[in-house]
Amino acid sequence: MTGLPDIDIKLGDNWQLTQAADGDAPLCSELDCLYQNIVLEALTQLGDLFYDAEWGCGLYGFIQSEFDELTQLEITQRIKSKLERREVILPESIAVMLELQNNNLIIRTLFQLAEENEPRQLNIIVDSVSVEVVSND
């Protein structure tokens, strides 16, 4: 789990490795690193990270699911529990709202970092074939 003091390799817009002008891999740190890690976890299936079977949200499993009350509760709880594991996120600030738009599941997530006064928003779009994360920050 990435925190504020961590450093990671910066990924490009399509979540692939990038290369700096000098040929080295660029790095990200602090909030950029934390945010990149949150997005990567949202896009990853549970168990795909070989050294941490609990990492990942597993949202691809909901692509063809019915949008019933039980599914909505499971998605909401899964997102909340993943965000609550991060020490820099205030657990009481986490809000997850679900809506169905044009057969796409829109997951709107709000959370506040301990060192900030304003909440951050992260939207996840689950359509019939993919999962996409969109930031409003």
Salt bridges, closest charged atoms under 4 A:
GLU41 OE2 - ARG85 NH1 3.98
GLU41 OE1 - ARG86 NH2 2.45
ASP52 OD2 - ARG85 NH2 3.84
GLU74 OE2 - ARG78 NH2 2.81
GLU99 OE2 - ARG108 NE 3.06
GLU116 OE2 - ARG120 NH2 2.92
ASP137 OD2 - ARG120 NH1 3.31
